[in-house]
Amino acid sequence: MTDTIFKPGLEGVIAGETTVAAVEQSSLAYRGYNISDLAQNTTFEEVAHLLLYNELPTSAQLAEFQTVLAQLRPLPAEVIQMIRLIPTEVPMMDVLRSAVSFAGHFDPVKGDSPDDLRRRAVWLMAVCAGVVSARYRLLSKKEPVDPKPGLSHAAQILYQALGEVPDETSVRLLDLTLTLYAEHEYNASTFACRIVASTMSDLVSGIVTGIGTLKGPLHGGANEAAMAMLKQFDSAEEASEWIQNAFEKKQKVMGFGHRVYKNGDHRAHILEDELRNLAEQKGQQKWMAIYDAIKEPMVTQKKIFPNVDYPCGLTYYLLGLPIDMYTPLFVCSRVTGWSAHFIEQAENNRLIRPLSRYVGSSAREVVPVDKR
Ligand code: CMC
């Protein structure tokens, strides 16, 4: 055991190799493409194709990808029925976790070759989007609506949730967040997914594990937690007072900090610019003032920068989406990255099984139950 290493939280440990994404202090790239380039020049469907099929699609490949996605989009009636049975107060992330697991029993894709797994991943993209929209709809006391042919993935999510074709700004911004959220190498949920793949389990189990792991507020749950924090304030002054108090109490501020990025998250920069335009367009600068009142002291006094979840929470809020839907929307995107990693792990597998350092009781003998 002399050559073993121990790092709490596996911080700084390289736990495997990947070709899917590179997260570095100064850059983020999906399969070699810089995130800013992708955010400016591609749609989420192109990014999903890149992650699952290793390359950006040609026009013909994109059309084929969209056709397959459209064919796989309708949710099995049983899944909608199951969502109806879940009490209304259950968080949408829990509904999504259960519904994806249940949908797995109606998997239309047979086989387990890498191509079957890619197709199953496209189906899971459709399932996650369908479940989120259907749940939103049912909570609004309205019936789920069928998919509308010809809409992008982002537009489809909004259309099936709201029941009307969404405006261009909402679609563009949701599409952008889906691109920014799609992949981030060995983050906690992706690593959890890879562990599932490494036991030669199935993709649906991997995605369900990913959802359960993403839910926590130290991970994807931070977009909801960040907005819940901002919503407490009626003014920038209130937010300024609160943050100084939070510093005194050494409180974690959601939507800030990152295990890898210590000088800022590229995704947050990209989204924040768009968020500022959105707030201005909607006459909602009050929210930007509150946003900045938390951000400014975090950056200048603590040197802790916003991560993507900070601007994302407010972006979704200004688009009129309920807070409970934010982390589920993250899932609608990250299901692509999880699947790409699952397939990569399955194609070149070695069981992931680390060691632990035992710090419990020293050796002792059992005393019979009547003598304890
Ligand atoms: N608010 C206040 N202090 C913080 C924060 C924060 N958000 N993040 C880090 N710190 C402090 C932390 O208390 C510690 O201080 P000290 O050295 O005095 O004990 C120092 O910075 C180092 O932090 P750490 O906890 O050792 O850093 P980590 O690499 O373990 O944590 C993190 C990374 C993301 C868990 C953490 O920054 C955090 O809890 N952030 C809030 C939750 C959040 O926004 N999560 C989203 C992560 S990124 C996108 C995603 O996955 O969804």
Residues whose N, C-alpha, C, O or C-beta is under 5 A from the ligand:
A	BS01	CMC	P217 L218 H219 G220 A222 Q251 K252 V253 M254 G255 F256 G257 H258 R259 N307 D309
